[in-house]
């Protein structure tokens, strides 16, 4: 068999850590006289989609490519570790079963090769997806409530600010804030437009610290526009400005995500100090 283990965040919940999953699967394999050929693992990867789970993709591809290791099972701790998207789970299961490989869960005791195995997996996959959606809904509700309270509601602080870890209130990063003021002033008083402001910053040696998923130190026109459009700079907190939309590929094999701007969204008075005044 192959074993597959996964945690979705760095905060590994007790009982779901990679090490605890590994130990449980070793005991399960020994009890069933399974020989573990290889362990696949994805750390810090969500189960809501296959995308980004490199080891999972490699494992499925190896089986679909003729199953050179002649494995009979993929062994996982719980079905939710295999995936939380019902369609992904069932599509992956269908692909491996074509090569004579079954899926077994150690904790729930589900065997796709046994009587009613596929039926149980279908039911459990749907349950796992509903659970994921509930968790997501609760998370978003919590973020909305933080916005109502005037607190930053998720993700890294916007350029020009830093987050106070104790209070959750945004605090001005004066070095970055000076650039924010320049951006607004050049856009309003000199009518440069976002491209002109980006060139002005580049020509005058202004750079930003690369953080998060950022790749470039230069200010692009898109970055300038994002700053100008954000009400956080005059003391407000916005919630729901964008939503994530799932788009299926034409062959139905993959689902892509893209961010969509909402025309209507909530704006609440923040507890942080503004960098610019509302009139500007």
C-alpha positions as CSV (number, residue, x, y, z in Angstrom):
1,X,0.0,0.0,0.0
2,X,0.8,3.7,-0.2
3,X,0.1,5.8,2.9
4,X,-1.1,9.4,2.5
5,X,-1.0,11.9,5.4
6,X,-2.1,15.6,5.3
7,X,-2.5,18.5,7.6
8,X,-4.2,21.7,6.4
9,X,-2.4,24.3,8.6
10,X,0.8,24.7,10.6
11,X,-1.4,24.5,13.7
12,X,-1.6,20.8,13.7
13,X,-4.6,19.7,15.8
14,X,-3.9,17.0,18.3
15,X,-4.7,13.7,16.8
16,X,-4.3,15.0,13.3
17,X,-0.7,15.9,13.2
18,X,1.5,14.2,10.6
19,X,3.3,12.2,13.2
20,X,0.1,10.9,14.8
21,X,-1.4,10.0,11.4
22,X,1.9,8.2,10.5
23,X,1.8,6.2,13.7
24,X,-1.8,5.2,13.3
25,X,-1.3,4.1,9.7
26,X,1.8,2.0,10.6
27,X,-0.3,0.2,13.2
28,X,-3.2,-0.3,10.7
29,X,-0.8,-1.7,8.1
30,X,0.8,-4.1,10.5
31,X,-2.6,-5.3,11.7
32,X,-3.7,-6.1,8.1
33,X,-0.3,-7.4,6.9
34,X,0.1,-4.5,4.5
35,X,3.5,-3.6,3.3
36,X,4.0,0.2,3.1
37,X,5.8,0.9,-0.2
38,X,5.9,4.7,0.1
39,X,4.5,7.5,2.3
40,X,3.0,10.5,0.5
41,X,2.5,13.7,2.6
42,X,1.1,17.2,2.1
43,X,1.8,19.7,4.9
44,X,-0.2,22.9,5.2
45,X,-2.5,22.0,2.3
46,X,-6.3,22.2,2.4
47,X,-8.4,19.3,1.4
48,X,-11.0,21.4,-0.4
49,X,-9.3,20.8,-3.7
50,X,-6.5,18.6,-5.3
51,X,-4.8,21.8,-6.6
52,X,-1.6,22.5,-4.7
53,X,-1.4,19.0,-3.1
54,X,1.7,17.9,-5.0
55,X,2.3,14.6,-3.2
56,X,-1.4,13.6,-3.6
57,X,-1.2,14.4,-7.3
58,X,2.0,12.4,-7.7
59,X,0.5,9.4,-5.9
60,X,-2.6,9.3,-8.1
61,X,-0.6,9.9,-11.2
62,X,1.8,7.0,-10.4
63,X,-1.2,4.7,-10.0
64,X,-2.9,5.9,-13.1
65,X,0.4,5.5,-15.0
66,X,0.2,1.7,-14.6
67,X,0.7,1.2,-10.9
68,X,4.4,0.2,-11.2
69,X,4.7,-0.5,-7.5
70,X,1.7,-3.0,-7.7
71,X,0.0,-1.5,-4.6
72,X,-3.4,-2.7,-3.7
73,X,-4.4,0.1,-1.3
74,X,-4.0,3.7,-0.4
75,X,-4.2,3.9,3.4
76,X,-5.3,7.1,5.0
77,X,-6.1,8.1,8.6
78,X,-9.6,9.5,7.9
79,X,-11.4,10.2,4.6
80,X,-11.1,13.9,5.3
81,X,-7.3,13.5,5.0
82,X,-7.8,12.1,1.4
83,X,-10.1,15.0,0.6
84,X,-13.0,17.2,1.6
85,X,-14.4,17.8,-1.8
86,X,-16.9,15.0,-2.7
87,X,-16.2,15.2,-6.4
88,X,-12.4,15.1,-6.0
89,X,-12.6,12.2,-3.7
90,X,-14.9,10.1,-6.0
91,X,-13.0,11.1,-9.2
92,X,-9.7,10.1,-7.6
93,X,-11.2,6.8,-6.3
94,X,-12.6,6.0,-9.7
95,X,-9.1,6.6,-11.3
96,X,-7.3,4.3,-8.8
97,X,-9.9,1.6,-9.0
98,X,-9.3,1.3,-12.7
99,X,-5.8,0.1,-11.8
100,X,-7.2,-2.3,-9.1
101,X,-6.3,-0.1,-6.2
102,X,-8.7,0.5,-3.3
103,X,-8.9,3.1,-0.6
104,X,-9.0,2.3,3.1
105,X,-9.5,4.6,6.1
106,X,-7.9,3.5,9.4
107,X,-10.2,5.5,11.7
108,X,-13.5,4.9,10.1
109,X,-12.8,1.4,8.8
110,X,-14.1,2.1,5.3
111,X,-12.8,-0.2,2.6
112,X,-13.8,0.8,-1.0
113,X,-13.2,-2.8,-2.0
114,X,-15.6,-4.3,0.5
115,X,-19.3,-4.6,0.5
116,X,-21.0,-1.2,0.3
117,X,-17.6,0.4,0.4
118,X,-18.2,2.8,-2.5
119,X,-21.6,3.8,-1.0
120,X,-20.0,4.6,2.3
121,X,-17.3,6.6,0.7
122,X,-19.9,8.6,-1.3
123,X,-21.8,9.4,1.9
124,X,-18.7,10.2,3.9
125,X,-17.3,12.4,1.1
126,X,-20.5,14.5,1.1
127,X,-20.4,14.8,4.9
128,X,-16.8,15.9,4.8
129,X,-17.6,18.6,2.1
130,X,-20.6,19.9,4.2
131,X,-18.3,20.0,7.3
132,X,-15.7,22.0,5.3
133,X,-18.4,24.4,4.1
134,X,-19.7,24.9,7.6
135,X,-16.2,25.6,8.9
136,X,-15.7,28.1,6.1
137,X,-19.0,29.8,6.8
138,X,-18.1,30.1,10.5
139,X,-14.7,31.6,9.7
140,X,-16.3,34.2,7.4
141,X,-18.9,35.1,10.0
142,X,-16.1,35.6,12.5
143,X,-14.3,37.9,10.1
144,X,-17.4,39.9,9.4
145,X,-18.0,40.4,13.1
146,X,-14.4,41.6,13.5
147,X,-15.0,44.1,10.7
148,X,-18.1,45.4,12.5
149,X,-16.0,45.9,15.6
150,X,-13.5,48.0,13.6
151,X,-10.8,45.4,13.6
152,X,-8.7,44.0,10.7
153,X,-10.5,40.9,9.7
154,X,-7.9,38.5,8.2
155,X,-4.7,38.2,6.2
156,X,-1.6,40.4,6.4
157,X,-1.9,44.0,7.2
158,X,-2.4,46.4,4.3
159,X,0.6,48.3,3.1
160,X,1.2,51.2,5.5
161,X,0.1,49.3,8.6
162,X,1.1,46.5,10.9
163,X,-1.2,44.5,13.2
164,X,-1.0,44.8,17.0
165,X,-0.9,41.1,18.0
166,X,-2.5,41.8,21.3
167,X,-5.4,44.1,20.4
168,X,-5.9,43.1,16.7
169,X,-5.9,46.9,15.9
170,X,-4.0,48.2,12.9
171,X,-1.1,50.5,13.7
172,X,0.6,52.8,11.3
173,X,3.9,51.8,9.9
174,X,5.3,55.3,9.4
175,X,7.9,54.4,6.8
176,X,5.3,52.8,4.5
177,X,2.6,55.3,5.4
178,X,4.7,58.1,3.9
179,X,4.6,56.3,0.6
180,X,0.8,55.9,0.9
181,X,0.5,59.7,1.4
182,X,2.6,60.3,-1.7
183,X,0.5,57.9,-3.8
184,X,-2.7,59.8,-2.9
185,X,-1.2,63.2,-3.3
186,X,0.3,62.5,-6.7
187,X,-2.9,60.9,-7.9
188,X,-5.2,63.7,-6.7
189,X,-3.1,66.9,-7.0
190,X,-0.9,66.0,-10.0
191,X,-3.5,63.9,-11.9
192,X,-0.9,61.3,-12.9
193,X,-3.2,58.3,-13.0
194,X,-2.2,54.9,-11.5
195,X,0.4,54.2,-14.2
196,X,1.9,57.7,-13.7
197,X,2.1,57.3,-9.9
198,X,3.8,53.9,-10.3
199,X,6.4,55.5,-12.6
200,X,6.9,58.4,-10.2
201,X,7.6,55.9,-7.3
202,X,10.0,53.9,-9.4
203,X,11.8,57.0,-10.7
204,X,12.2,58.4,-7.2
205,X,13.5,55.2,-5.7
206,X,10.5,54.1,-3.7
207,X,10.4,50.4,-3.1
208,X,8.2,48.1,-0.9
209,X,9.2,45.2,1.3
210,X,8.2,41.9,-0.2
211,X,5.9,40.0,2.0
212,X,3.3,37.3,1.8
213,X,2.8,36.1,-1.8
214,X,4.5,39.3,-3.2
215,X,7.2,38.9,-5.7
216,X,8.3,42.5,-6.7
217,X,9.6,45.4,-4.7
218,X,8.5,47.9,-7.4
219,X,5.0,49.5,-7.2
220,X,2.9,48.4,-10.1
221,X,-0.1,50.3,-11.4
222,X,-2.3,47.5,-9.9
223,X,-0.7,48.0,-6.5
224,X,-1.3,51.7,-6.7
225,X,-4.9,51.2,-7.7
226,X,-5.4,48.7,-4.8
227,X,-4.1,51.2,-2.3
228,X,-6.3,54.1,-3.7
229,X,-9.4,51.9,-3.7
230,X,-9.0,50.7,-0.1
231,X,-11.0,52.7,2.5
232,X,-8.7,51.5,5.3
233,X,-6.5,54.5,4.6
234,X,-9.1,57.0,5.8
235,X,-9.9,55.0,8.9
236,X,-12.5,52.5,7.7
237,X,-12.7,48.7,7.5
238,X,-14.2,47.0,4.5
239,X,-15.7,43.5,4.4
240,X,-16.9,41.5,1.4
241,X,-15.2,43.6,-1.3
242,X,-14.2,40.4,-3.1
243,X,-15.5,36.9,-3.3
244,X,-14.0,33.7,-4.6
245,X,-15.7,32.1,-7.6
246,X,-15.1,28.4,-8.6
247,X,-14.8,27.8,-12.3
248,X,-14.8,24.4,-13.8
249,X,-12.6,23.5,-16.8
250,X,-14.3,22.5,-20.0
251,X,-13.4,18.9,-19.6
252,X,-14.8,18.9,-16.0
253,X,-11.5,17.6,-14.6
254,X,-10.3,20.7,-12.8
255,X,-11.8,23.5,-10.8
256,X,-10.1,26.9,-10.9
257,X,-10.7,29.8,-8.5
258,X,-10.8,33.5,-9.2
259,X,-11.5,36.6,-7.2
260,X,-14.5,38.7,-8.2
261,X,-15.1,42.2,-7.0
262,X,-18.5,42.8,-5.3
263,X,-20.3,46.0,-6.2
264,X,-21.8,46.2,-2.7
265,X,-19.9,45.5,0.5
266,X,-19.9,46.6,4.1
267,X,-17.7,49.5,5.3
268,X,-17.3,50.0,9.1
269,X,-15.5,52.6,11.2
270,X,-12.2,51.2,12.2
271,X,-10.4,51.5,15.5
272,X,-7.2,52.3,13.8
273,X,-5.8,55.8,12.9
274,X,-6.2,56.9,9.3
275,X,-3.2,57.7,7.2
276,X,-5.0,60.2,5.0
277,X,-8.1,62.3,5.7
278,X,-11.5,61.4,4.2
279,X,-11.6,64.5,2.0
280,X,-8.4,63.5,0.2
